[in-house]
Amino acid sequence: MLRLKVTGMTCGHCEQAVRTALARVPGVTRVVDVSRARGEAVVEGQSDVPALVAAVRAAGYAAEPAPTA
């Protein structure tokens, strides 16, 4: 799973916009979760992180790779 830190989401519509943007990235097999409360998005698949970040940014939100635990 790939995790992104996403900021700028303020409502359910924002979460859906991020979910849709991520689902369109080649290599994403499933958008597991998008949470404005946690400020993160989680996807499965073989996409590269820069493509995921670019998709979220193109949708109007800030994104960066989430720190690994």
C-alpha positions as CSV (number, residue, x, y, z in Angstrom):
1,M,0.0,0.0,0.0
2,L,1.1,3.5,-0.7
3,R,0.2,6.3,1.7
4,L,0.1,10.0,1.0
5,K,-0.2,13.0,3.3
6,V,-3.0,15.2,1.8
7,T,-3.8,18.7,3.0
8,G,-6.5,21.1,1.9
9,M,-9.5,18.7,2.1
10,T,-12.4,20.3,4.0
11,C,-15.4,18.3,3.2
12,G,-16.7,15.1,1.7
13,H,-16.6,16.5,-1.8
14,C,-12.9,17.1,-1.3
15,E,-12.4,13.5,-0.3
16,Q,-14.3,12.3,-3.4
17,A,-12.2,14.6,-5.7
18,V,-9.0,13.1,-4.3
19,R,-10.4,9.6,-4.5
20,T,-11.3,10.1,-8.2
21,A,-8.0,11.7,-9.0
22,L,-6.1,8.8,-7.5
23,A,-8.2,6.2,-9.1
24,R,-7.3,7.6,-12.5
25,V,-3.5,7.2,-12.0
26,P,-2.1,4.3,-14.1
27,G,-1.2,1.4,-11.8
28,V,-3.7,2.1,-9.0
29,T,-5.8,-1.0,-8.5
30,R,-7.8,0.3,-5.5
31,V,-8.2,3.5,-3.5
32,V,-8.3,2.0,0.0
33,D,-9.1,5.2,1.9
34,V,-9.2,9.0,1.7
35,S,-9.6,10.7,5.0
36,R,-9.7,14.5,5.6
37,A,-9.7,13.8,9.4
38,R,-6.4,12.0,9.2
39,G,-5.2,14.0,6.2
40,E,-4.2,10.9,4.2
41,A,-4.9,8.8,1.3
42,V,-4.1,5.1,0.9
43,V,-3.9,3.3,-2.4
44,E,-3.0,-0.2,-3.6
45,G,-1.2,-1.0,-6.9
46,Q,2.0,-0.4,-8.7
47,S,1.9,3.3,-9.3
48,D,4.8,5.5,-8.6
49,V,4.5,8.1,-5.8
50,P,5.3,11.2,-7.9
51,A,2.4,10.3,-10.2
52,L,0.0,10.0,-7.2
53,V,1.2,13.3,-5.8
54,A,0.8,15.0,-9.2
55,A,-2.7,13.7,-9.5
56,V,-3.7,15.1,-6.1
57,R,-2.1,18.4,-6.8
58,A,-3.8,18.6,-10.1
59,A,-7.1,18.1,-8.3
60,G,-6.3,21.2,-6.2
61,Y,-4.9,19.7,-3.0
62,A,-1.4,19.5,-1.5
63,A,0.2,16.1,-1.2
64,E,3.4,14.4,-0.3
65,P,4.6,10.9,0.5
66,A,3.5,10.0,4.0
67,P,6.3,9.2,6.4
68,T,6.8,5.5,6.9
69,A,6.3,4.1,10.4
